[in-house]
Amino acid sequence: MTEIPRQAGRPREEATAPALMDAARRLVRTNGYDKVSITQIIKEAGVSRQSLYRRWPTKADLVLEAFFESASQGAFGDERHPDQGSARQRLLDLLISIFDHIARDGAAMRSLIASAQEDPQFRASFIEKFVLPREEIVTDILQRAVESAELPPQSDVAMLSAMIHGAFWYRMLNDWPLNTAFAKAMVSQIFGS
Amino acid sequence: MTEIPRQAGRPREEATAPALMDAARRLVRTNGYDKVSITQIIKEAGVSRQSLYRRWPTKADLVLEAFFESASQGAFGDERHPDQGSARQRLLDLLISIFDHIARDGAAMRSLIASAQEDPQFRASFIEKFVLPREEIVTDILQRAVESAELPPQSDVAMLSAMIHGAFWYRMLNDWPLNTAFAKAMVSQIFGS
């Protein structure tokens, strides 16, 4: 491959996407989604505006991919062995990894949820790219729990999923702690102690 | 009582508090909490700045009392006969009245929750004046359900309360519908069908 001359200090082309996602995550964590501009992100990443728009049509698309990537790496959905272990254990592991993620990135998560309230277009993207994929992971675990008789046959899987996500959104939005004890208590309430 | 001359178009002294709360509710419903100023509220209410500060030290105090009053009148806590009926029926009635309230005032509720994310001082007031009183109503119903054996003795009342409030916060913040069918499904999941 021929070396293409590039501007000093700028990441190579193939490195611009990770640099932009890193920059977006850093800025949203520090300032909140609303207060971060495209201009700040490209400046922080040290790349051109064009290299952002080549991949993401809007700030929302970039930020959500940045947090979706971050969330898939070790939290919110680290389901590496979905067929191993009981549904109860899988839900517990998932909740613990979600709560770890919130402990690190709760402020950014809360700023994304707050922004979704004021901006219907961002809300639609947020739901499509963030909320629904996580819903699916939890409803899948619960569905298997019903099939394996870990949960009673009449369980309302969609309702349980709303109650599970709801409980930690509610605690996160009130800035109340989420830890392993809370994850265990939730799983015990759902599956019985 | 001697008639005190007053400026034309201004509410009498005893009417200023309701006028201010009405104005605060109308403006927050239309514009969202963040975008409403004290100046707009007193202008909308047609009262003096002094009459607002005589009763409320901050915008947050006025707005939360305005919505707390509104919420107590027929929603979020219309517990007129707390000793009558089963806990299951009381929870169902409460949820239906909360969902009616959200159907009417969901946008304002969402703007208050969004503002609570960005402003720690407002969050503290919001939790004290809005969240905790509602927590108490639900945990009281659940506690009585355990005492009357409508719920199993090992029920985690605090967890169930987080799951109940959480489920409707989660649906409200994603702008998903909350109706009587959802209230009935939640109560069935909790108490068994």
Interface residues (C-beta under 8 A of the other chain):
Chain A: G32 D34 R110 S111 I113 A114 S115 A116 Q117 E118 P120 R123 I127 V131 Q154 S155 D156 M159 L160 A162 M163 I164 H165 G166 A167 F168 W169 Y170 R171 L173 N174 D175 A185 M186 S188 Q189 G192 S193
Chain B: G32 D34 R110 S111 I113 A114 S115 A116 Q117 E118 P120 R123 I127 V131 Q154 S155 D156 M159 L160 A162 M163 I164 H165 G166 A167 F168 W169 Y170 R171 L173 N174 D175 A185 M186 S188 Q189 G192 S193
